[in-house]
Amino acid sequence: MDFKNPHDPDNIIITAKIQEWVRLKMGLGMDTMVQVIELNCIDPGCMDKETRIIVTRPDEPGIQYRVHKPIVYVRKLDIDHLQKM
């Protein structure tokens, strides 16, 4: 099942918004990389897709967070309750 927004088919707008929310929540500067990707989810109770957020500070390994829903359904409240992997 594909989760596509007809007004943002490549999820560019929502991905940028998620990155902005993560930066604000964690107080991250522009030297920290924030990646947002959508993957297949195999956990029980999870939709077909999940969103992974990888935060990589300079000279540190990345930390992954997950939201058990596709990118198009992620909202600011989800970012406020991120779960580390």
C-alpha positions in Angstrom: 0.0 0.0 0.0 1.4 3.4 -1.0 0.8 6.4 1.2 1.0 9.4 -1.1 -0.1 13.0 -0.7 -1.4 14.2 -4.1 -0.1 17.7 -3.3 3.3 16.4 -2.2 3.8 13.1 -4.0 7.5 12.8 -3.0 6.8 13.8 0.6 9.2 16.7 0.4 7.1 19.2 2.3 6.2 16.9 5.2 9.8 15.6 5.4 11.1 19.1 5.7 8.4 19.8 8.4 9.4 16.7 10.4 13.0 17.8 10.2 12.1 21.3 11.5 10.0 19.8 14.4 12.9 17.5 15.4 15.4 20.4 15.3 13.1 22.6 17.4 12.3 19.8 19.9 16.0 18.8 20.4 17.5 22.2 20.0 19.7 21.1 17.1 21.9 23.4 15.0 22.3 23.2 11.3 25.6 21.2 11.8 23.5 18.2 12.9 22.0 16.0 10.2 18.4 15.0 10.5 17.3 12.3 8.0 13.7 11.1 7.6 13.0 7.9 5.9 10.0 5.6 5.4 10.5 1.8 5.7 8.4 -1.3 5.7 7.2 -2.1 9.2 7.0 -5.7 10.5 6.0 -5.1 14.1 2.6 -6.2 15.2 0.1 -3.4 15.3 2.2 -1.2 12.9 0.8 0.0 9.6 2.6 -1.3 6.5 5.1 1.6 6.8 7.0 3.3 9.6 9.0 6.5 9.7 12.6 6.5 10.9 14.3 9.7 12.0 18.1 9.6 12.3 19.9 12.4 14.1 23.6 12.6 13.5 25.6 15.2 15.4 29.2 16.0 14.2 31.7 13.4 15.2 29.0 11.1 16.9 27.2 8.1 15.7 23.6 8.6 14.6 20.7 8.0 16.9 17.5 6.5 15.4 14.0 7.2 16.4 10.8 5.6 15.0 7.2 6.6 14.5 4.9 3.6 13.8 3.2 5.2 10.8 4.0 6.4 7.3 5.6 9.8 6.7 2.3 11.4 5.5 0.6 10.7 8.8 3.4 12.0 11.1 2.4 15.1 13.1 4.1 17.3 15.6 2.6 15.4 18.5 4.4 12.3 17.2 7.7 14.1 17.3 7.0 15.2 20.9 6.9 11.5 21.8 9.7 10.1 19.8 10.9 6.6 20.7 14.6 5.7 20.5 15.5 2.5 18.9 
